[in-house]
Amino acid sequence: MVKVALFVRLEAKPDKVTEVENFLKAGLTIVQNEPATTTWFALRLGPTTFGIFDAFPDEAGRQAHLTGDVAKALMARASDLFSKPPVIEKVDVLAAKLVK
């Protein structure tokens, strides 16, 4: 069961939209190797607005993800790709349906 999650809002620089899209798609390969990341979505919310939603069974899993390879890559590329810093929100999961 997932209990905690992250919602990350990303605002791409107008000339970096395609790069952000490709960066997010490539992130799936990295999170496949994170056993505590049980759910991970890369989202497009608008023309230049993107997001990431991921969920974890516990706080330890969430912390492992926040210090993992995707987070490191995101922060390393943030000033190049985004018009403002990523907004990372820690959220609690109240209910979920996950297909096994």
C-alpha positions as CSV (number, residue, x, y, z in Angstrom):
1,M,0.0,0.0,0.0
2,V,1.2,3.5,-0.8
3,K,1.0,6.0,2.1
4,V,3.1,9.0,1.0
5,A,3.8,10.7,-2.3
6,L,5.4,13.6,-4.1
7,F,3.9,16.1,-6.5
8,V,6.5,18.1,-8.4
9,R,5.5,21.0,-10.6
10,L,7.9,22.0,-13.3
11,E,7.7,25.1,-15.5
12,A,9.8,24.7,-18.6
13,K,11.6,27.5,-20.4
14,P,9.7,28.0,-23.6
15,D,12.6,27.0,-25.8
16,K,13.3,23.8,-23.6
17,V,9.8,22.2,-23.8
18,T,11.0,19.3,-25.9
19,E,14.1,18.7,-23.8
20,V,11.9,18.6,-20.6
21,E,9.6,16.2,-22.2
22,N,12.5,13.9,-23.2
23,F,14.1,14.3,-19.8
24,L,10.9,13.2,-18.1
25,K,10.4,10.2,-20.4
26,A,14.0,9.1,-19.7
27,G,13.3,9.3,-16.0
28,L,11.1,6.2,-16.2
29,T,14.2,4.0,-16.9
30,I,15.9,5.3,-13.7
31,V,12.9,4.9,-11.4
32,Q,12.4,1.3,-12.6
33,N,15.4,0.5,-10.4
34,E,13.9,2.1,-7.2
35,P,12.0,-0.7,-5.4
36,A,10.2,1.7,-3.1
37,T,8.9,3.9,-5.9
38,T,5.7,2.0,-6.5
39,T,4.0,4.5,-8.7
40,W,5.6,7.1,-11.0
41,F,4.0,9.4,-13.5
42,A,5.5,12.1,-15.7
43,L,2.8,14.6,-16.6
44,R,2.1,17.4,-19.0
45,L,-0.2,20.0,-17.4
46,G,0.0,22.7,-20.0
47,P,2.1,24.1,-22.9
48,T,5.1,24.6,-20.7
49,T,4.0,23.1,-17.4
50,F,5.0,19.6,-16.4
51,G,4.7,17.5,-13.3
52,I,5.8,14.3,-11.6
53,F,3.7,12.3,-9.3
54,D,5.2,9.4,-7.5
55,A,4.1,7.3,-4.5
56,F,5.8,5.2,-1.9
57,P,4.9,2.8,0.9
58,D,6.6,4.9,3.6
59,E,8.7,7.9,4.4
60,A,12.0,5.9,4.0
61,G,11.0,5.1,0.4
62,R,10.2,8.7,-0.3
63,Q,13.5,9.9,1.1
64,A,15.4,7.3,-0.9
65,H,13.8,8.7,-4.0
66,L,14.5,12.3,-3.1
67,T,18.2,11.5,-2.7
68,G,18.2,9.2,-5.8
69,D,19.4,9.5,-9.3
70,V,16.2,11.1,-10.8
71,A,16.2,13.8,-8.1
72,K,20.0,14.4,-8.6
73,A,19.5,14.7,-12.4
74,L,16.5,17.0,-12.0
75,M,18.4,19.4,-9.8
76,A,21.5,19.3,-11.9
77,R,19.5,20.4,-15.0
78,A,17.0,22.7,-13.2
79,S,18.6,26.0,-14.1
80,D,19.0,25.0,-17.8
81,L,15.5,23.5,-18.3
82,F,13.2,25.4,-16.0
83,S,12.1,29.0,-15.8
84,K,11.8,28.7,-12.0
85,P,12.9,26.1,-9.5
86,P,10.9,22.9,-9.3
87,V,8.2,23.0,-6.6
88,I,8.4,19.7,-4.7
89,E,5.4,19.0,-2.4
90,K,5.3,16.1,0.0
91,V,1.7,14.7,0.2
92,D,-0.1,11.9,2.0
93,V,-2.0,9.3,0.1
94,L,-5.5,8.9,1.5
95,A,-6.7,6.2,-0.8
96,A,-5.3,4.4,-3.9
97,K,-6.1,1.8,-6.5
98,L,-3.1,0.0,-7.8
99,V,-3.3,-2.8,-10.3
100,K,-1.0,-5.7,-9.5
